[in-house]
Amino acid sequence: MNTLHLAVADGVTIARRNTLKIRRAPDLLGGVVMLPIVLVLLFTYVFGSMISLPGVSYVEYLLPGIFVMTIVSSGQITGYTLTQDLQRGIFDRFRTLPMSPSAVLTGQTVADVIMNVTSIVTMALVGLLVGWRVHTSPGEAALGFLMLLLFAYAFSWVTATVALALRTPEVFNNVATIMSFPMVFLSNAFVDSARLPGPLKPIAEWNPVSTLVQASRELFGNTSPALPVPDAWPLRHAVPVSFLWSVLLLAVFAPLATRLYKKAVSR
Amino acid sequence: MPDAIVAEGLVKKYGDVVALDGMDLTVPEGTVLGLLGPNGAGKTTTVRILTTLLTPDAGHATVAGFDVVRDARRLRARIGASGQYAAVDDHLTGAENLEMVGRLYHLGTRRSRERARELLERFDLTGAADRPVQGYSGGMRRRLDLAGALVADPPVLFLDEPTTGLDPRARASLWDVISELVAAGTTVLLTTQYMEEADRLADRVAVVDHGRVIALGTADELKSHVGGDRIELSVTSAADLASATRVLVPLSAGAPQSDATALRVTIPVAGGASALTEALVRLAAERITVRDAGLRRPTLDDVFLTLTGREADEKTKETAR
């Protein structure tokens, strides 16, 4: 077997292990299936009853935001699992095996894509039940889901890097929570970023989360002519810029995480 | 007999802390070397270097003929390692854990499954094979972890404190398994804080302190460094202690030691059990009441104490008993 073949085979083994883990762990499974359902229902009925937008129902405006929020929060599962494996010495076992060293991270991140598919499908179904609709062609909608999954995959590498740098599950969880809230809320995910005050507006407009949310709205047809796209460059070209972000994150964080993994020993 | 493990002058530093300070080791094929030492002596660091987890700052080592740094990848196919924290996955079943390891050794799906079943049976885990590891006892987890190290039937095995924290029964059952492996020809490097474990399993014992080997030999050789048999006697009064010491001097092969607080006298003797009988007869003749008497062989604890000037590890020794 050549190196690539080995890396793929080992990656599949690890991905299968992580998928099994998520299926067996109630806390992780809750994050993957229950949390998205709760988020869709909460935001729809709490904010949806207060906020009205011109030309588009709030549920339609909201759902792409929830998709992205869930991607950001489920990226934390990647990091949490990695820090746990590191702490429990499972990496040590892996690293004494003649396996491909890159397979642990590729397997982990691929398993997380499978997990993200589950969450996004769950959210889309619950969304359809509460009034979310897709107004574009099936091709555009498919591209929308593909874009979200690619970003989710790239984002897993970001959290993997952070996790391997921080090393313990507790520290990682705290840092990830503190970082993910502003990332999601300082964006156009739930509100119109054009109406944010002063310096918050440019921050929200250049936030990659906003780009991805805007791109999803465009690809699912959840926009309104009465809500013009802000002038910020990434929002004007939201779909290509979203793909660009994913590629950029992968190019930077995949090698970085791999390097940290190779150095990571439990003690 | 060729050497399965050779380490020469291994040095490893963590900042200012010197974990290994010129560690030399050789382990002939098919034998067991016990690394004995307190926490922080460098036992685990040595194992981590030899199992390719760490690279040494200086020195070099070969295992099964492969350099641990340059040939790390090929070496990994020839070794098994089982650590002090059972590296098993809680959410996976015992069988799934072992199958995963088999696939990562590239045994193929079918062979991995067969091998997992074989090992589960051998380690008496068949009944728990399809239960998540979460519900396993400490001893079961250790057995599963050791089984994981054996999946590829490696000629060289590293066991880092394999029984730390286990109850006596689980410890004894793990010892039996390790003894079987050794009988089948596996070379083992074992680290331990338990003298009893080194005594029971190791062909040779290397006493490690401050990152280097300070003594090496069979358990008996190390014990004879400390001295031969001794008689230990307790009496009931300080007056008796003085007379007992006086009475026993002729039997003594060295200087008697008396402990006034414990009312105990210790005499090195050459004659073993007959010396003990003789001593008791003489004491009875002097009408000295003996509260407790025994013939004691030096233990590895004594060896360790003599070599390093301190107990191996007070706290862990208590849990070992």
Interface residues (C-beta under 8 A of the other chain):
Chain A: M1 L6 A9 D10 T13 R16 R17 L20 K21 R24 A25 R88 G89 I90 D92 R93 F94 R95 T96 L97 P98 M99 V265 S266 R267
Chain B: T44 R48 T51 T52 L53 L54 R73 R74 R76 A77 I79 G80 A81 G83 Y85 A86 A87 V88 D89 H91 L92 E96 M100 V101 R103 L104 Y105 H106 P132 G148
